[in-house]
Amino acid sequence: MKDTTHEGRRALVISTSRDRGALAAVRSLRQSGWIVGVGTPDGGGMLCASVAVSARHVVPRPRQDGTAFIEGVRRAVAVGSYDVVFGGGDDWMAALATYRDEIPTRVAHPPADVVNAALNKVELSDRANRTGLAAPRTVPATAQAIAEWDGPVVVKCLTHWSHGQTRPHRIEAKLFPDAVSAGPQIERILKSGAEPILQQPIKGHLGALIGVFHDGHLDGRVQQVTSRLWPTPNGVSTRAETVPVDEDLAARAEALLRDLGWWGLVELQFLIDDDGAHHLIDLNGRFFGSMALTNAARPGLTDLWGRLVLGEKVDNLPDAAAGMRYAWTAGDLRRASVERRGGRITDVVDTLRWASQGVHSVWNLRDPGPTLHLASARLRRVDRKPKPAPATT
């Protein structure tokens, strides 16, 4: 990876070992001259295979009372003398915000009450509507709400993390034709200890507005649209492209962020309907799946965030260039095998053509380690599959 100046800044990124967004952020920070350490539950994995990583630490996921997580972060900070710590997923971000007083370095994320409000999908929808952004109807899945719901429904968890959480993984959103058929999913969420919600489905394609929010405005703005998802139809971007920033949308987004009291990196996700209206469905205040596209289209955004956390004086960053492409090729090939747009071969060829023109979530010629790690892990899984018993006669 390319080295620059300012070797003094030290960042710790904690996340799961296969976090593609965190990988893009680690590479970006290193290119900006930061020394970067990474903490994962096993101290290894794809993320730790990057040459951008200077040190690797074991940091357990934030579960139970948080003690193991806090101790893991404290040990990593003591060893690496890190100036700031970033969380790579919703649970890591929320836990850092919640336990910030017990962590002996700067936490990159807003206070816990702000983070919790942003992650609460009912509250986020209400705030969006109040500040001029469209958002789908979102309500707690009470018995009355279920009985009164008419038509298709998306079932989600109210939030993806809370203090004392024991479930190991997040439960993803799922679309159902009606509230009755959603019953088993609602029960599954309740049994996990989470709170289920009902959300109005919006027919449209995914878009996002990204930047670092500080001093009341969104800096280094990146706007993107997604043309392919995996898993289909409610997954993450496998193809995305930057577009010019919609000034009206950005102004309304800034009103929401001021209302929340937000600060730092933010990705606002929208579903864009056939009329072009943007409906807010999520707020990511941490590294996200298509972070590599943001880094390529608006270099220096992660560095800006980190330097703001350190209290440094920074210059504003201009908007990202339009027309830059992103590919998560492994996910897009899996999508092509299912959707088969124009036929399987046609879709696969189109996927590879797109991939040849875009930045990638994992593959990087100057940093092949993460890709090689994923490939070797897949081969090990195949090798461990039970072999069929020989035929007998």
QUIKA-V802423 format. One record per residue. N is the residue number from 0. RES is the residue in three letters. SS is DSSP state (@ for helix, = for strand, . for the rest). PSI is psi in degrees with one decimal (999 if undefined). OMEGA is omega in whole degrees, 0 to 359 (NA if undefined). Layout:
# QUIKA-V802423
N:RES:SS:PSI:OMEGA
N:RES:SS:PSI:OMEGA
This chain:
# QUIKA-V802423
0:MET:.:153.4:183
1:LYS:.:130.3:176
2:ASP:.:145.1:175
3:THR:.:-151.4:182
4:THR:.:-169.2:177
5:HIS:.:61.1:181
6:GLU:.:-0.1:186
7:GLY:.:-27.0:185
8:ARG:.:136.8:184
9:ARG:=:126.3:182
10:ALA:=:142.6:172
11:LEU:=:126.4:176
12:VAL:=:123.0:180
13:ILE:=:134.6:183
14:SER:.:-172.1:172
15:THR:.:161.4:187
16:SER:.:-12.4:181
17:ARG:.:29.0:182
18:ASP:.:106.6:183
19:ARG:@:-35.3:178
20:GLY:@:-41.9:178
21:ALA:@:-36.4:177
22:LEU:@:-46.2:179
23:ALA:@:-39.4:180
24:ALA:@:-42.1:179
25:VAL:@:-44.9:178
26:ARG:@:-43.0:182
27:SER:@:-44.8:179
28:LEU:@:-43.1:180
29:ARG:@:-40.2:178
30:GLN:@:-25.7:177
31:SER:.:5.1:174
32:GLY:.:2.1:179
33:TRP:.:150.7:166
34:ILE:=:125.2:191
35:VAL:=:126.1:170
36:GLY:=:154.3:182
37:VAL:=:137.7:174
38:GLY:=:126.3:177
39:THR:=:165.8:182
40:PRO:.:-28.8:179
41:ASP:.:4.2:180
42:GLY:.:18.6:182
43:GLY:.:-149.0:178
44:GLY:.:-175.8:183
45:MET:.:-46.6:183
46:LEU:@:-40.9:182
47:CYS:@:-8.5:181
48:ALA:@:-5.5:182
49:SER:.:141.9:176
50:VAL:.:-11.6:177
51:ALA:.:-13.0:183
52:VAL:=:123.9:181
53:SER:=:-25.4:181
54:ALA:=:150.2:183
55:ARG:=:137.6:184
56:HIS:=:155.4:173
57:VAL:=:117.7:176
58:VAL:.:109.4:180
59:PRO:.:154.5:176
60:ARG:.:150.1:181
61:PRO:.:94.3:181
62:ARG:.:170.7:181
63:GLN:.:-130.5:182
64:ASP:.:2.9:177
65:GLY:.:-2.8:186
66:THR:@:-47.9:182
67:ALA:@:-38.7:178
68:PHE:@:-49.8:182
69:ILE:@:-44.4:180
70:GLU:@:-37.9:178
71:GLY:@:-43.2:178
72:VAL:@:-42.9:181
73:ARG:@:-42.1:179
74:ARG:@:-43.3:180
75:ALA:@:-43.1:180
76:VAL:@:-39.8:180
77:ALA:@:-40.4:181
78:VAL:@:-41.9:187
79:GLY:@:-5.3:181
80:SER:.:48.1:185
81:TYR:.:142.7:180
82:ASP:.:-23.9:184
83:VAL:=:149.3:177
84:VAL:=:134.4:179
85:PHE:=:140.2:173
86:GLY:=:134.7:186
87:GLY:.:-11.7:179
88:GLY:.:172.7:182
89:ASP:@:-44.2:182
90:ASP:@:-40.4:178
91:TRP:@:-43.0:179
92:MET:@:-49.3:183
93:ALA:@:-38.1:179
94:ALA:@:-42.0:177
95:LEU:@:-42.1:179
96:ALA:@:-40.3:183
97:THR:@:-40.5:185
98:TYR:.:19.2:188
99:ARG:@:-33.9:182
100:ASP:@:-16.5:181
101:GLU:@:4.0:182
102:ILE:.:122.1:190
103:PRO:.:42.3:172
104:THR:.:175.6:181
105:ARG:=:137.1:175
106:VAL:=:131.2:187
107:ALA:.:-12.1:190
108:HIS:.:160.7:180
109:PRO:.:172.7:177
110:PRO:.:158.7:186
111:ALA:@:-39.1:182
112:ASP:@:-33.8:179
113:VAL:@:-46.1:179
114:VAL:@:-44.5:181
115:ASN:@:-38.4:178
116:ALA:@:-38.5:180
117:ALA:@:-34.4:182
118:LEU:@:-15.7:179
119:ASN:.:108.4:190
120:LYS:@:-30.2:176
121:VAL:@:-47.1:180
122:GLU:@:-39.5:180
123:LEU:@:-42.6:178
124:SER:@:-43.9:179
125:ASP:@:-43.9:180
126:ARG:@:-38.7:179
127:ALA:@:-48.5:180
128:ASN:@:-36.3:182
129:ARG:@:-27.8:184
130:THR:.:12.0:171
131:GLY:.:4.5:176
132:LEU:.:138.1:174
133:ALA:=:145.2:177
134:ALA:=:144.9:180
135:PRO:.:151.1:176
136:ARG:.:128.4:184
137:THR:=:122.1:184
138:VAL:=:154.6:173
139:PRO:=:145.8:182
140:ALA:.:65.3:175
141:THR:.:165.0:179
142:ALA:@:-40.7:180
143:GLN:@:-43.2:180
144:ALA:@:-39.6:180
145:ILE:@:-43.8:181
146:ALA:@:-33.9:184
147:GLU:@:-9.4:184
148:TRP:.:135.2:181
149:ASP:.:121.0:176
150:GLY:.:-169.9:182
151:PRO:.:155.5:183
152:VAL:=:143.3:171
153:VAL:=:128.3:179
154:VAL:=:127.8:180
155:LYS:=:169.7:167
156:CYS:=:144.1:178
157:LEU:.:-42.7:178
158:THR:.:160.8:185
159:HIS:.:2.3:177
160:TRP:.:145.8:171
161:SER:.:155.3:179
162:HIS:.:133.7:180
163:GLY:.:2.9:182
164:GLN:.:139.5:179
165:THR:.:-23.4:182
166:ARG:.:136.3:187
167:PRO:.:-30.7:186
168:HIS:.:161.0:177
169:ARG:.:153.2:176
170:ILE:.:118.4:187
171:GLU:.:159.3:178
172:ALA:.:149.5:180
173:LYS:=:137.0:182
174:LEU:=:137.4:179
175:PHE:=:152.8:180
176:PRO:.:-23.1:178
177:ASP:.:171.1:184
178:ALA:.:-30.0:180
179:VAL:.:-47.8:180
180:SER:.:-16.9:177
181:ALA:.:-6.1:185
182:GLY:@:-49.8:180
183:PRO:@:-35.4:178
184:GLN:@:-39.9:177
185:ILE:@:-42.8:179
186:GLU:@:-38.4:178
187:ARG:@:-43.2:180
188:ILE:@:-42.6:179
189:LEU:@:-42.6:181
190:LYS:@:-26.0:179
191:SER:.:-10.1:182
192:GLY:.:3.0:179
193:ALA:.:173.9:180
194:GLU:.:121.2:179
195:PRO:=:150.1:175
196:ILE:=:159.1:176
197:LEU:=:135.2:180
198:GLN:=:139.3:178
199:GLN:.:126.5:177
200:PRO:.:142.7:176
201:ILE:.:124.2:178
202:LYS:.:118.9:181
203:GLY:.:-175.2:179
204:HIS:=:157.7:187
205:LEU:=:141.1:174
206:GLY:=:168.2:181
207:ALA:=:150.1:172
208:LEU:=:128.1:191
209:ILE:=:150.0:173
210:GLY:=:-176.3:172
211:VAL:=:120.6:183
212:PHE:=:120.6:176
213:HIS:=:151.4:180
214:ASP:.:34.4:173
215:GLY:.:5.5:180
216:HIS:=:160.1:180
217:LEU:=:122.0:186
218:ASP:=:147.4:178
219:GLY:=:48.3:189
220:ARG:=:138.4:176
221:VAL:=:126.8:175
222:GLN:=:136.0:183
223:GLN:=:156.7:174
224:VAL:=:149.5:183
225:THR:=:132.9:179
226:SER:=:-14.7:178
227:ARG:=:145.3:181
228:LEU:=:154.2:167
229:TRP:=:134.7:357
230:PRO:.:153.5:177
231:THR:.:135.7:3
232:PRO:.:7.9:188
233:ASN:.:36.8:183
234:GLY:.:-147.0:181
235:VAL:=:168.5:186
236:SER:=:127.9:167
237:THR:=:-21.3:172
238:ARG:=:137.0:177
239:ALA:=:159.8:181
240:GLU:=:139.4:179
241:THR:=:146.7:179
242:VAL:=:164.8:177
243:PRO:.:146.2:180
244:VAL:.:131.1:175
245:ASP:.:108.5:187
246:GLU:@:-37.4:179
247:ASP:@:-44.2:178
248:LEU:@:-43.2:181
249:ALA:@:-39.6:180
250:ALA:@:-41.7:179
251:ARG:@:-34.7:177
252:ALA:@:-40.9:179
253:GLU:@:-34.5:177
254:ALA:@:-41.6:177
255:LEU:@:-45.8:183
256:LEU:@:-36.0:174
257:ARG:@:-41.0:179
258:ASP:@:-37.8:178
259:LEU:@:-27.6:190
260:GLY:.:28.6:184
261:TRP:.:158.7:177
262:TRP:.:132.8:176
263:GLY:=:-163.9:181
264:LEU:=:142.3:177
265:VAL:=:138.9:169
266:GLU:=:115.1:176
267:LEU:=:121.0:181
268:GLN:=:136.9:181
269:PHE:=:153.1:162
270:LEU:=:127.7:184
271:ILE:=:115.6:185
272:ASP:.:-178.9:184
273:ASP:.:-21.2:179
274:ASP:.:0.3:180
275:GLY:.:3.3:179
276:ALA:.:137.8:180
277:HIS:=:122.3:179
278:HIS:=:116.3:183
279:LEU:=:127.9:178
280:ILE:=:-16.1:183
281:ASP:=:155.4:173
282:LEU:=:119.0:176
283:ASN:=:116.3:180
284:GLY:.:29.9:182
285:ARG:.:-176.2:180
286:PHE:.:143.2:187
287:PHE:.:170.2:191
288:GLY:.:-39.7:182
289:SER:.:29.2:181
290:MET:@:-29.5:180
291:ALA:@:-35.3:177
292:LEU:@:-43.2:177
293:THR:@:-44.6:181
294:ASN:@:-38.6:182
295:ALA:@:-39.8:184
296:ALA:@:-32.3:179
297:ARG:.:75.6:181
298:PRO:.:145.4:175
299:GLY:.:1.1:184
300:LEU:@:-43.0:179
301:THR:@:-39.1:176
302:ASP:@:-42.3:178
303:LEU:@:-47.0:180
304:TRP:@:-49.9:181
305:GLY:@:-41.4:181
306:ARG:@:-33.5:175
307:LEU:@:-40.3:178
308:VAL:@:-36.7:180
309:LEU:.:-3.4:178
310:GLY:.:17.0:181
311:GLU:.:154.6:174
312:LYS:.:129.9:184
313:VAL:.:155.0:173
314:ASP:.:149.8:177
315:ASN:.:146.7:178
316:LEU:.:139.6:176
317:PRO:.:169.3:179
318:ASP:.:158.5:178
319:ALA:.:153.8:174
320:ALA:.:144.5:176
321:ALA:.:156.5:174
322:GLY:.:5.4:177
323:MET:.:141.3:187
324:ARG:=:153.4:181
325:TYR:=:144.8:178
326:ALA:=:129.6:162
327:TRP:.:88.9:194
328:THR:@:-38.7:179
329:ALA:@:-45.1:178
330:GLY:@:-37.0:182
331:ASP:@:-35.7:176
332:LEU:@:-37.5:176
333:ARG:@:-40.5:176
334:ARG:@:-45.3:182
335:ALA:@:-34.0:180
336:SER:@:-20.0:180
337:VAL:@:-50.2:184
338:GLU:@:-42.3:177
339:ARG:.:53.8:180
340:ARG:.:115.0:185
341:GLY:.:9.9:185
342:GLY:.:155.0:185
343:ARG:@:-48.9:183
344:ILE:@:-44.0:179
345:THR:@:-43.5:182
346:ASP:@:-40.5:178
347:VAL:@:-43.4:178
348:VAL:@:-42.5:179
349:ASP:@:-37.7:177
350:THR:@:-45.9:181
351:LEU:@:-35.0:178
352:ARG:@:-45.4:178
353:TRP:@:-43.7:182
354:ALA:@:-33.3:181
355:SER:@:-14.5:184
356:GLN:.:3.1:186
357:GLY:.:169.0:170
358:VAL:=:153.6:189
359:HIS:=:151.9:182
360:SER:.:-30.2:182
361:VAL:.:-50.1:186
362:TRP:.:131.9:175
363:ASN:.:120.7:185
364:LEU:.:-34.4:180
365:ARG:.:-5.9:182
366:ASP:.:69.3:186
367:PRO:.:-10.2:186
368:GLY:@:-49.8:181
369:PRO:@:-40.2:178
370:THR:@:-44.2:179
371:LEU:@:-36.2:178
372:HIS:@:-45.0:179
373:LEU:@:-42.5:181
374:ALA:@:-44.5:180
375:SER:@:-35.7:178
376:ALA:@:-40.1:179
377:ARG:@:-41.8:179
378:LEU:@:-37.4:178
379:ARG:@:-38.4:178
380:ARG:@:-42.3:179
381:VAL:@:-41.6:182
382:ASP:@:-28.4:182
383:ARG:@:-11.6:180
384:LYS:.:138.4:180
385:PRO:.:135.9:179
386:LYS:.:143.5:178
387:PRO:.:143.3:180
388:ALA:.:142.3:180
389:PRO:.:145.7:180
390:ALA:.:143.7:178
391:THR:.:151.7:179
392:THR:.:999:NA
